[in-house]
Amino acid sequence: MKSKAKFQRYGKYQRKMYLMNLMLSLILMSILVAVIFGLIFQMSAKDYQLVMDGSVEKTLGNVSLKGEIIAEALRNIRKSELKTRFINAESRGEHHLYSYLLKEELTKVSSRYLNADFVLSVALPDPESSVINPYGTMFKKDFSKEFFGEEQVLTEKMKELTAQGAGADFSFQSKDELHYMRYEKEADKDYFIFLSLPAGELTGFPSKVNWGMADANGIFAKSGDIPAQQFEQFLNQPDRVFEQKNYRAFTYYIKELNWNLVAVYEKQKLNIGILWLYFLLPFISLSLLIVVISYWITRSLYRPIRELVLETKSLLPDENEEDEFRVLKKGAAQAYKLSQDLQETRSEKEMLLRNKQIRDLLFGILPGETSEFKADCLYSVTVFSLHNIVSEEKRYLLKQYLQEKLENYNQAQYVNTEDISCTMILETESLDHTKRFINEILEDSPIDEVQMAVSDPVFGPEAIKTAYLQCSLILEYKYLYRQQRFLTADLIKVKADENYSYPLSSENNLIQMVLTGQMECLKIYDQIITQNEKAVGAAPQVRHRFVLMLLGTIHRVLREFHMEIPMSYALNDLEENWQDEQIFTKLRQDLTDILTFVASKEQTEDDNLARVMLEYIEKHYHEDIMLVDLAEEINASEKYCSTLFKQAVGENFKTYLNALRIDKAKEIFHRNPQAKIGEVAEQVGFNSANTFIRVFSKQMGLTPKAYVEAYCKAGTQEEHML
């Protein structure tokens, strides 16, 4: 009682209601006060922004003018005929002549524009050649020290840009100057253009404006205390003028130099005095009034919820939870769970009872009066034999398919009888009607290796057992009629006293031992013949069927090898002379010949086939190849191909293929560390980048990106330094 009294006064949701009403009132009141305050602050901030925007736009206009001047000068030099003659000079005299003329050209270009202060220089990659600038010629070491600050940097940068290709450039800031270096190629001749200009030529902004200059490699020059990372965020914005948090930024692109200029100034900050006078003081005064009003509103709204929660808690005596909604949810969840459990139990019970009734019918146990089976109707039993389907997954899919299909027909009942079979009881009119019905069901079936034993129509549910037994007897002849889809009593003369014993398990065991060259299979064959001596001698037709079954087994063995095997007796002759007294001895001799041939040829052929498979994988690893492709290449079954590959290589096909693809990917990364992971994955044969990353990480212990960073890029940098 003590906890319940506490709950009535201090429920968790009750406290939330207090807070929600209070917060809602405060928010509405804050909006009103903030609108007034915002109007005042906005007027001040807008004036500040107009002044700063005007100053920045004026400077950017000057940048635009000077940028065009520099761009025109660069274009003139690149198109200059003197420059072309200079880089194509063959003799020492021509080189000195055109060096002088090019120096004059550079002097004219640099002095032609009075509104911009910059210096242009031209150099060839030849270590012995000089650098041409408006002031004359300079040795490369002297120019490198003046341009870069170090004597050896110029040579390294020339090699680096040459490796990147024509059009590659490099920009940096040295003290108060901006420097630009570009690699060009004209008629298979390499040359470099250099540009130096004071930073103030392009960045004459007011003191409150910070600026940053970036090229394709990132920020290379900036002013102020804004981090380079912040400038990069500004560069990635799509708009020329944009705002971000406390900053307003402007961008400008200098096309010829491939430079992006960013000018940023901080917005006007909030004045504490204005904030206190126009916002905080009115907010505090009104908040005190709102607290009192919220209390009385919440108390009135909460009363019906409290009554409902107390009633629910009475149904949960052990529940001391103070969260009202959690109590209600637990009560509702308990009721829903009980309802679901009851419904699932009922459905499961009904399904089990229905399946039991159908199974009982197959074994002669009649259902009660409430059964769906009528006493005055014809019924036909169909047993779907899945013995030709090796894959358990395919068998399961077909059974699911049949069950879902038959659920839509009231006259058909489905039951799963064995692992390799399932059964249907159909209310039918005739045997032809049953066949038509089955054809409609399997019309769009994904599996067609199914044989069906269909019984003759029987009258009433009590005769269903007889029909099921008829199907069981019919299925014993399924191996004699492998190409026949429907097996019926009129096709097969069923005689229970004239039967032989040759189970599918024995046949599969015999075939597997022959395929693997085990001589013990002859003992298995002798046992099968001995077990069937009495049945084979009792009736000629039983002997005929038994011989055909054994011939079918040998045919299956030969199909697995896909090759001509010399044998003592031709199978066609044995089939025609099935009454020969020595027929079983001749069949045994054929099995012996196959085993001898396999033993003599196995090692040589396996080695040749393994070599063909490895050559095929090396040639087609970048394609979407599978084990079935190797099987077609060597003209063998997929199962035999898998076994042969594992024996020859020591690992399965998929593991070997993935290892080869990863090795090829590593070679690509070492040649080109900048290669994209998705493109590399496609080049080496993976269907997706995610699959490539997963397989690469599993084999190498780290992701492709981490591998490149650790082993490829480091090696590339060392080569450049050398």
N, C-alpha and C positions, 0 to 999 in steps of 0.2 A: 504493500500500500504506500510505503514511503517513496519508492521509485516512481509509482504511477502519479502521485501528487506532484512530484518534481517534474515529471513529463508534462503535466497539464500546464505548468507555468513556464517551463523552459524548453519546449520542443525545438529541435534543430531547425526545422522549416519555419517555425515561428520567428526565430531569430533572423533567419534569412529574409522573411517578409519585412521585418523591421528595417533591415539594411537596404532591401530593394526599394521600399517606399522612400526611405531617407535619401538613397542615392539618386532615385529618379527625380525627386523634388530638387535636390541639390544640382543635378545636371540641368534641369530646366531653368532654374534660377541662374546657374553659371552661364548658360547660353545667353540669357538676357544681359547679364553684366558684361560678359565677354564681347558681345556685339558692340556695346557702347565703347568698351575699352579698345576693341580692335579698330573701330573707325578712327579713333584718335591716333593710335599708333601707326595705322596704315597711312594716314596723311603724312606723317613725319618720314616714314620709311620710303614712301613713293617719291618725295622730293629728293631724298638722298640717292635713290636709284636713278632718277632722271639725270642728275649731275654726273654720277659715275658712268652711266651708260654712254652719255654724250662724249665724255673724255676718252673712253675705251674705243668707241666707234671712230672718233677722229684719228686716234693713233693707228687703228687697223686700216683706215683709209690710206694713211701714209705708208703702212706696210705693204698694202696692195700696189701702190705706185712704185715703191722701191723693188718689190718682188718682180714686177713686170720688167723693170730696168735690168735687173740681174738676169732674169730669164732670157731677155733679148740678147744680152751680151753672151750668155752661154750658147744660145742658138747660133749666133754669128761665128763664134769660134769653131763650133762643131761643123758648120757649113763652109768654113773658110778654105779657100783654095790653097793658101800658103801653108795652112796646117796640113793639108793633104800632101803637098809636095815635101813638107818637112818629114813626115813619117815615112814617105816612100823614097827618101834620098838614098842613093846607092853609094855614091863616092863621098869621101871626106870633105871635098870641096863643096859639093852640093849641100851636105849636111850643115856646114858652117854658114853658107849663104842663106839657106832657108831658115836657119836658126835666127839669124839677124833679122830677116824680113818678118818672121813670126813674132819676134820680140817687139818690133815696131807695130805690128798688128795688135798685139796685146796692149801696148801703150795707148793706141788710138781707142780701142774698145773701152779700156778702164777710164780714160780721161774724157770720153765723149759725153758721159752722163754726169753732170755737175751735182745732181740731187742725190747721188748715192756714192758712198765711199767703200770701194771693194777692190780686190786685187785678184786677177786671174793668172794661172800658170798652167803650162803644158809640159808633160814629160813622157819619154818612151820607157818601156820596161828594161831596156838594155842597161846593165849596171854601169857601163862606161859612159853613157850619154848624160848630158846635163839637163837641168830643169830650166825651161824658158819662162821668164816673167817680164813684166813691163820694165824692170830695172836692169835687165840683162840676163846672163846665164849664171847658174849656180851649180856647184857639185851637189850630188844627191845627198851626201852626208850633211853638208851645210844646210841644204833646204829642209831635210828631215829634222834637224835640230831646231830650225826656225819654225817649221810648220807644226811638228809633233812635240818638240821638246827633247827628243832623243835621236841619235844618229841612225840606229838600226830599225826604227819603227817603219820608215817608208818602204824598205825592201819587203818586210813582212806583210804590210798591208797590200802591196802590189800583188804578192803571191796569193793572198787571201781573196782579193777581189777577182783576180784572174780565174781562180778556181770556181767562183760563183757564176761567171759568165758575163757577157756584154751587158751593160746597163747597171751592174752592181755598183753601189755607192756606199760611202761611210761618212758620218758626220760626228763632230765632237766640239766641245767648248774648251778653250784654253784661255784662262784668265778672263779678259773682257772681250775676247774675239770668238766668232763662230767660224768653223772650218768645215769644208766640204770637199770630198775626194770622189771622183767617178771614173770607172773603167769603161772605155769605149773600144770599138773594133770597127775598122773601115778597110774593106778589101783585104781581109786576112792580116791586117796590120793592127797591132795593139798600141794604145796610147792612153794617157791619164790626164784629166783636167782637175785642177785644184782651185778652190775659191776661198778667200779669207775676207772677212768684213767685221767691223766692230759690232758687238751685240747691240749697242744703242741704235744702230741703223734700223733695226727691226723691232726693238723692244723699248721704245721711248715712252713707256706708260707712266702715269702718276705713281707716287710712292706707295699708295695704298693698294696698288694693283700688282699682284704676283703673276709671273709668266713662266711658261715651260715650252721647250721646243723638242719635238720628237720626230724620228724618222721610222723606217720599217723595223729597226732594231730596238725601238723604245725611246725613252726620254734621254736626251744627251746634253741638255742645257736647261737651267731653270734659275729662278730667283726666289727669294723669300724662304719662309720656313715650312711651306706646304710640302709634304712628302711626295716623292716621285710616284709612289703607288696611287696617291690621290689624283695626280695629274693624268695617269693612265686611265683611271675611271672616267675622267672628263673626256679623254680622247675617244673612248668607246661610245659616247653618246651620239645618236643620229642627228640631232639638231645642232644648228650653228650657235644658237643662244639657248642656254638652259640653266636651271637652278637645281642645286643639290644641297640638302640640309641647310647649312649656314652660308653657302657660297652662291655666287652668280658667275657663270663662266661664259666666255666667248671663244670660238674656235675659228681659225683661218688656215686654209691650205695653200701653200706655195708650191704649185704644180711642178715646175721645172726642177726644183731641188728635192721634191718629195718630202717637204717639211710640213708638219702640223704645228701651228702656233696656238697655244691656249693662254688666255688672259683671264685671271680670276680675282675677284675682290669679295671681301666678306660683307655680308648684309649688315644693315644697321641693327645693333643689339638693343635688347629691351632695357629701358631706364627703370631702375628700382623705385624711384620716387613716383613716377607715373603709374607703375603697377600697383603700388600701395594705395594711392589716392583714388584711382578709378576702378580698381578691381577687388583687392583684398579686403578693404574696409567695408564696402557694401556686402561682399560675400559673407563675411563673418557675422554681420548684423542679421542678415536674413536667415543664416543657417540655424541660429538659436531658435527662431520662430518655427522653422521647418521641423526640427527635432520633436517639438511638442505635438504638432499636427500629425506627424507620421505615426506617433505612438497610438493615438486614438483611432486612426484609420486602420492600422494593422490589427488592432484588438477586435474591431468589428468584423473585418474580413476573415479572420482566422477561426472564428467560433464554429462554423459548420465542418471545417476540416478537422478540428480537434475532436469533435464528436465521432466522426467516421474512424479516425485512427484509434481511439479508445475502444471502439467496438471490435476492430480488427485485432487489437492486442489481446482482447479477451479470448480470441480463438487460438492465440499463440502464447500460452501462459508462461513459457520459459523465455520469451523475447523481452529483453530489457533495453532494446535499441531506442535511442532518442531521436533518430532521423525518421520523420513521419513517412516520407515517400519510400524509404527503404523497408519500413514495416509493411506498407501497402503492397509494394512489389513482391516481398517475400510471401505474403498471403496469396496474391494472384499467381505467383509462380508455383506455389504448392498446389493450388487448385488446377492449374494448367497441366502440371506434371502428372497428377493423378489421372486427369482426363486422357492425356496422351498415352500413358502406360496402359490404361484400360483399353483404349482403341487399338494399340499395337498388339496387345495380348489377344484381343478378340480376332483381329485380322490374321495373326499367326496361327491361332487355333483353327480358324476356318480353313486356312490354306493347308495345314497339316492334315486335317480331317478329310478334306477333299482329295488330296494326294493319296491318303491311305485307302479311301474308298475305291479309287481307280486302280491302285495296286492290288487290292483285294479281289477286284473283278478279274484281273488277269490270272489270278490263281484260284478262281472259283468261289470266292466268298461274296455272296450277294449283298448289296446295300439295303438300307431300310426303306420304308415307304416314302420318305422325303427325298429320295435320290432323284437326280436329273435323268437317269436312264429309264426309258419307257419299255414296258413289256411287249408292246405290239409294234416294235420298230426293228429294222434291219441294221446291224452294226458290222463294221469292218475294222480289223486291227492292222495297223501298219507299223513295222519295226524299222527305224532308220539306222542302218549299220554304218558306223564311222571308222571301220577298220582300215580304210585306205588313207585316212587322215592321220599323219604321224604327229603333227603338232597338237599338243594339249590345248594351246590357246585357240587354234582354229576349231577344235571340237567344242570348246566352251562357247565360242562365238556362234556357231551353228545352232547349238542347243538353245542359247538365248534368243536367237532369231526365230526359231520354230515356236518357242514358248510365247514370245510377244505376238507373233502372227496368229497363233491359234486362240489367243485370248479374245480376238475380235469375232470369233465364230462360236455361236452357242452350240452347234451340232458337233463340235470337235473338242476332245479332251486330251491334254498333253500330260505325260508323266516321264520322268527321267528314271530309266530302269537300270542301266549299267554305265560303266565308264565309256565304252565305245558304242553305245546304242541308246536310243530313246524311242518312246512308243506313243502312238496316237490312236485313240478310239474314235471312230467317225460314225455318226448316224448317216447312213447312205441308202442309195436306191439300187446300186449295182456295182460290180467291180470297175466298170468303165467310169462311173461317176466318181469313185474313189480316186482313180488315176487323174481325172481332170482336176479334181480338188487339189491334189498334191502338186500338180504342175502349176496351178495358179499360185500356190503358196511359195514355191521355189522359183518363181519366174524371175525375180530380181535378187536371188540368193547369191552372196559373194563366194560360195563354195559349191562346186558341182561334182566332187568325188564321193558322192553318196549313193549307196545301193539301198533299195527298199524292198523288204519282204511284205507283200500285201496278201492278206488272207481272203478267202471267199466270204461273201456276206453271210452272217448268221442271224437267226431270229431270236431276239430277246437278250437281256443282259446275262442270263444264265449260260448262254453259249459263247460268251466272250473268251472264256478260258480255252475252249477248243480252238478258237481262231488264233489265240496267242501261241498255243502249242504248235499249230500249223506253221506260223511264221518262224518259230524257232527251228523247226525241221527244214524249212525252205532255206534259211540262212546257212545251213551246213553245206549248201551247194554254191555259195556265192563265189568261190574261187574258180568254179567251172564256167561261170558266166560273168567274167570280169567286165565285159563291155555292156552288159545288160543292166539297165537302170532299175526296172521293176522286175522282181522275182515273184512269180505266182505259182500256184499249185498246178495249173494247166501246162506251165512251161516245164516244171520239174515233177516227175512222177515220184512222189514221196513214198518210200518203203522203210519203215522203221527197223525192219529186221535185216536190211541190206545196207549197212553203213560201215564206214571205216573211220579210224581215228587219226587225224592229222591236224592238230591244233595250230592256230596261227602263231602261237609262241614258239612251237617246235620249228615251224618253217622259217621264222625270222632268225632264230638261233642258228639254224643250219646255214642260211644265207650269209650271216655275219661271219661265221667261222670260215666259209669258203673265201669270202672277200679278203679276209686277213691272212689266208694261206695256212690255216691250222689243219693239220692232217687228222686231228681228233674228230673232225666233222664226219669222217667215214664211219666211225663207231656210232655216231648219232643216226646216220642213215641206216645202218644195219639194225639198230634198235627199232626204228620206225617200220621197217619191212617186217621184222619178226612180230611186232605187235599186231600187224594187220594181215598176217598169213591166213587166218581162219576166215575173216570177212571177205578178203579178195578171192579166196578159193570157192566161196559159197555162191557167188553170183557174178556172171560175166560183166554185167553193167557196172557193178561196184568196182571190179578190177579196172575197167575202162576209165572210170572217173578218177580212181586213185593214180593210175599212170599219167593221166592228163594233169593232175595236181603236181606230181613230181616233175613233169616236163615244164610246167609253168614256173616252178621254183628255179630250174636251171636257166630258163629264159630270163628271169629276173636277175640272176647273177650276171649273165652276159650283158644285159642292158646297163648294169652298173659299171662294167669295164669299158664299154664303148670301143671295143676292138675285136678283131678276128682271132679266135683261139682254136688251134687244131685239136680235134677230138676224134676218138676211134669210131664213133657212131654218130651219124647225122640225126638231129632231133626230129626232122620231118619224117625220116624213115621209121624211127621208133614210134612216132605217133600213129603211123599207118599200120605198124605191126605190133600193136599193143597186146595182142594175144600170144606173142612169142614167149616160150617158156623161160628164155634167158633175158627177158626184158629188164628185170630189176638188176641183174648182173651187168648188163650193158649200161644202164643208167649210172651204176656205181663206177664203171670204168670211165665214163664221161666226166664225173666229178673228180676222179683221180687225175685225168688229163688236165683239167682246169687247174688243180692244185699244183701239178708239176710245172705247168706253163707259168703260173704266177710266181712260183719260187725261183725259176730261172731268169725271168725278165724283170722282176720287181725292183731290184736295186738299181740296174742301169736305167730303166725307164723312170724311176722315181727321181734319180739325179737329173736326168734330162728335163723332166717336167718341172722340177724345182728351179732349174736354171731359167727355163722359159718364163715361169711365174715371176721370178725376181727381175728379169729384164723387162717384163711387161709393167711391173710396178714402177721401176726406175723411169720408164718412158711416159707413163700416164699418171704419176702420183699427183699432178696438179689438177687432174680431172676428178669427177665424182664417181670413182670406181668402187666396186663392191666385190665380195667373194664370188658372186655369181659371174662376174666378168672374167675372173681368173678361170673359173670352171669352163666357160665357153672357149677361152683361149686355148686350154689344153684338152678340150673335148672330153670332159669328165663330169661326174655329178658334183654338186656343191659339197655334199658330205665327204666324199672321197678327197676332193680338193683340199678341204679344211684339214683332214687328217694328214695328208701328204705334206702340206705346208708346215704344219706343226712339227712333224718328224724331221723335215729337212732343215728348217731355220731355227727351231728351238723355241719359238713363240708363235702365238696366233697371228692371223693376217692383220687384224685391226691394230694390234699393238705395234707390229712392225711398220705398217703404213704410217701411223701417227708419229713414230720415232723418226722415220725418214723425212716426213713433212716438217717436223720441228728442226731437223738438221739443215734442211734447205732454207727455212725461215731465218735461222741463225746466220747462214752465209749471206743472205740479203741484208740483214741488219749490219753485218760487218762491212759490207760494201757501201751501204747507204744508211747511216744511223738516223737520217731524217725521214726515212720511209714511214708512211702511215700504216698503222697496225691493220686496218681494214683491208688495204690494198695488198699487204703481204699475205694476210690470211687467204685472200682470193687467189693469189699467185701460186700458193702451195697446195690448194685444193680443199680448204675448209669452206663449209657452206655459210658460216657466219663468223664475225669477229669474236662473239662471245664464246663459241665453241673453241676457236683457236686459243683464246686467252686461258680458258679452263684447261685444255690439254697441255699447253705450254707450261702453265704454272705447276701442273701435276708432275710433269717430266723434269723440269729444270729447278723447281723449288722456288721460283720467283716469276713475276709477271713479265710479259714482253717489254713493257716500258722500263721496269726496274733492270732487266737484263741489258737493255741498250745503254741505260745510264751507267751501269757498273762496268761493262766490258767493251762496248762499241764506241761510245762517245769519248771515253778516256783515251782509247787507242788512237782515235782520229786526231785529238788535240796533240798527242805526242808526235804524231807524224808531221803536223803543221809546224811544231816548234823545231823539229829537225830540218 
